[in-house]
Amino acid sequence: MLAEQDPDARRIAAHALSLMEDKSSTEAILSLLTDPEAKVRDAAVISLTNLIPFLSAGELNEVLATVKDRIDAIAEGPSKAK
């Protein structure tokens, strides 16, 4: 569902992954932070916050670093955001 053309399907997929309450879905949700649709990116951020209780401090630091890197890449332009 994360590769669906419909942005609503990707948004719902992000939410569904966070409801699993399993940190193994973190990478899939992180991949949506660079989605072309703002509502999908927003859903990814919200979904990541839902997973915080299931992450160790080290894992949380890794997630935050990845989020920062992706935000920085988006700010630099589309060619860097991949």
Buried (B, 14 or more C-beta within 10 A) or exposed (E): EBEEEEBEBBBBBBBEBBEEEEBEBBEBBBBBBBBEBEEBBBBBBBBBEBBEEBBEEEBBEBBEEBBEEBBEBBEEEEEEBE
